[in-house]
Amino acid sequence: MPGPVSVEELRARVSMEEAPALQLLFHRLNNQLGIILAHAELLEAKAGDEMNRARAAQIVASTLEAMTTAAEIRRGASPSIEPQ
């Protein structure tokens, strides 16, 4: 099983001009991550105990990191395309 791929490796492999379907993929990924983020933030705000708030905060942090990584890949693949 292959290991994780770095952002730099993905940039070398992918050209947004060559694969317009990737634009749709990034859009869909951002939408789904946005939904996860919204729900995690609600859980964090409404959690009844510290342990559940901490778990929700981890989800929030991880989701934000995933969104940032997706934006970095998208910018690196084609500087003319900005995340929405």
N, C-alpha and C positions, 0 to 999 in steps of 0.2 A: 504494500500500500504506500503510495507516494506521500511525502511529508507536506507540510503547509507551503504554500507558494507566497513569495514576497510580493509587495506592490511593484517593485522594480521588475521582477520577472513577468508579471502580468502586463506591465507597460511595454516590455519588449515583445510580447506575443500578440498584443491586441492593437488594432487600429480601428478607431470608431468609424472612419470613412469606409473601411473595407467591410465592416459588419454593422450596418445600420440597425439590425435587430438588437444590438447591445444597448442602443439608446432606450428602447422600450424596456429592456431588462432592467436597466438602472432606474428608470421611472417606476416600474412595478416594485422593485426592491425598496426604493425610498418610501413608497406608499405603505408597504407592509411594515417597514421599520417604524414609520410614523405612528401606525396603529399600536404597535407593541409599546412604543415609548409613551403614548397617551395613557394606555391602560396601566402601565407600570407606575407612572406618576400618580394616577388616581389611587392605586393600591398603596403607594407610599404615603400619600396624604391621609388615607382613611384607615390604615392599619391600626389595630387595637393594641399591639404590643411592639416593643423595640425589635425583637427578632424578625418579625414580618416586615417592619419598616426597613430594616437593614437588607433583607432579601430583595425587596422591591427596589431599593436604592442600587443594589448590584445590577439588577436588570436594566435600570435607567442608564447607569454608567456604561454597561456593555453595549446597549443599543446605540447610545451616542457615539461610542467608539466605532461600531460597525458603520454608522452613517458617515462618519469622518473618513473611514477607510474607503468606502464606496466612492465618496467625493474625490479623494486623492487618486484613485484608480481612474475615474472618469476624466479628471483634469489631465492626468498623465497620458492617457490614451489619445486625447485630442484637446490641446489647449484652447481651441475655439469653442468648445462646448462647456458651459458652466452648469453646475447643479442647480436644480430648481428648488 
